[in-house]
């Protein structure tokens, strides 16, 4: 398996808790957090997009 090229989320800014994303030629999307770089969530663009749409549709927390 080739090494992934990780990109820090623009929403992470300079915070200590950063989210990183990497994609593969097959379309897999890998996500990890800076606090646990050995743990990786793997999904597809479609499923990640659906999660983002659902989260954006949620009302703001009180």
C-alpha positions in Angstrom: 0.0 0.0 0.0 1.4 3.4 -0.9 1.9 6.0 1.8 -1.0 8.5 2.2 -0.6 12.2 1.7 -2.4 13.8 4.7 -3.9 17.3 4.5 -5.0 19.2 7.6 -8.6 20.4 7.6 -8.9 24.2 7.1 -11.3 24.2 10.0 -8.6 23.0 12.4 -6.6 26.2 12.2 -3.7 26.2 14.6 -5.6 24.2 17.3 -4.0 21.2 19.0 -6.8 18.9 17.9 -6.6 18.7 14.2 -8.5 16.6 11.7 -6.5 15.2 8.7 -7.9 13.7 5.5 -6.2 11.7 2.7 -7.7 10.1 -0.4 -6.6 7.1 -2.5 -6.8 6.5 -6.2 -9.6 4.0 -5.6 -11.8 6.8 -4.0 -11.4 5.8 -0.3 -11.3 8.7 2.1 -9.2 8.3 5.2 -9.8 10.5 8.2 -7.7 10.8 11.4 -7.3 13.1 14.4 -3.9 14.5 15.5 -4.5 13.0 19.0 -4.8 9.5 17.7 -2.9 9.3 14.4 -2.8 5.5 14.4 -6.6 5.3 14.3 -8.0 5.9 10.9 -11.6 6.1 9.7 -12.1 4.9 6.1 -15.2 5.8 4.1 -16.2 6.9 0.6 -16.7 10.4 -0.7 -20.5 9.8 -1.0 -20.9 8.7 2.6 -18.7 11.5 3.9 -20.7 14.0 1.9 -23.9 12.6 3.3 -22.6 12.9 6.9 -21.6 16.5 6.3 -25.0 17.3 4.8 -26.8 15.8 7.8 -24.5 17.6 10.3 -25.0 20.9 8.6 -28.8 20.4 8.7 -28.8 20.0 12.5 -29.9 23.0 14.6 -27.1 24.8 16.5 -26.4 23.5 20.0 -28.0 25.7 22.7 
